[in-house]
């Protein structure tokens, strides 16, 4: 029998029993609340929740550069590699290594033409491709000793974003909003902004997996209608929209009473949030209130760098689009959004590395540094963590796909790569970890992705061992069955 028919035909005795229990429980709950013994029920699944312990970070902006930027050409100088340019590695170093495209027989070391200089009081060595980032070096914690198991893009993106290289697991932003909720009433707790060609992992990098869909990232656009189909159709007034939402809420609430599916609560919350977003989202992307100085600092309105032959960074307008996304990220966290993802593709430079990386780095360098400076001058950097991440690094070997002698790029390298963090309880002005003289392996302070996630959660007052969700008979967590907090990163 259909649940609705069963509900209508239930006996008087059954009705009285279930109703009395419900009324009695509600009365008891009310009395306990009046006496301060029971907290009021949270009807909003994104209502702010307390952390496990005192937190330094409240919001996170994760800049994800899909495709794996070359750490050897941006963050990890290797003079010895330049000396050995063109030489072959000993077979013992590569015989058990699996490459994505490199042909081992003819592979040769590839030096970097980049010039590295020291920046800030900390003396952090950075490439000439990221001079603006050098201006905030004392706020940055650069990690040169990241490593992962995944050596292809989609598994690698899942690993960095979700903690395991498998489909169906919640993303870092989803775990964060599940654990802490959001302080924004009119915007999602987790927002995603994209630029470039689109990531190979797509939405699997920001979905909620087995967590309720309330905690999935919501994809925004930086121009036009912020969320597709958010605006009302012509002729539908706000009052009519409000009544429609109320009717849907009543129907969904009635259905939830019948089948107890938690996704119905997510649906109710989504309708309510969408209604509130109809005024909040357009205001968010309206940059008229920003000063000319701020827009210039981020590079909003910039023309793309006219580097001939650079095409992997996306179509026309990438410089302005990425800069706008960085500014929107600041505006989002100002409005209480917990987690903001900025994705850009692609940094997958198997060839034409020098021109392509120059184009992308010039696109990202200025607005990312501006974001750090802007947050700092507004007093928000201490409570906002900024992440610069990707799935893995690039090889010190040049790629010789198909036996080509025209080697101009690098292959995938999971054994060691660089990321950086700033703000939100992270100790800036330091370099953690060290790789060998050619950038092949880690020789000091290896840090796994699960360790990175444990450390990020710690800054938000979340114990990665306790932030769990029971699914299919066991408790899952972002760090899976591994992970430890890296004390050196903490302020």
Secondary structure, 3 states (H helix, E strand, C coil): CCHHHHHHCCCHHHHHHHHHHHHHHHHHHHHHHHCCCCCCCCCCCCCCCCCCCCCCCCEEEEEEEECCCCHHHCCCCCHHHHHCCCCCCCHHHHCCCCCCCCCHHHCCECCCCCCEEEECCCCEEEECCCHHHHCCHHHEEEEEEEECCCCCHHHHHHHHHHCCCCCCCCCHHHHHHHHHCCCCCCCCCEEEEEEECCCCCHHHHCCCCCCCHHHCCEEECCCCCCCCCCCCCCCCCHHHHHHHHHHHHHHHHHHHHHHCCHHHHHHHHHHHHHHHHHHHHHHHHCHHHCCHHHHHHHCCCCCCCCCCCCCCCCCCCHHHHHHHHHHHHHHHHHCCCCEEEEEEECCCCCCCHHHHHHHHHHHHHHHHHHHHHHHHHCCCHHHEEEEEECCCEEEEEECCHHHCCCCCCEEEECCCEEEEEECCCECCCEEECEECCCCCCEEECCEEHHHHHHHHHHHCCCCCCCCCEEECCEEECCCCCCCCCCHHHEC
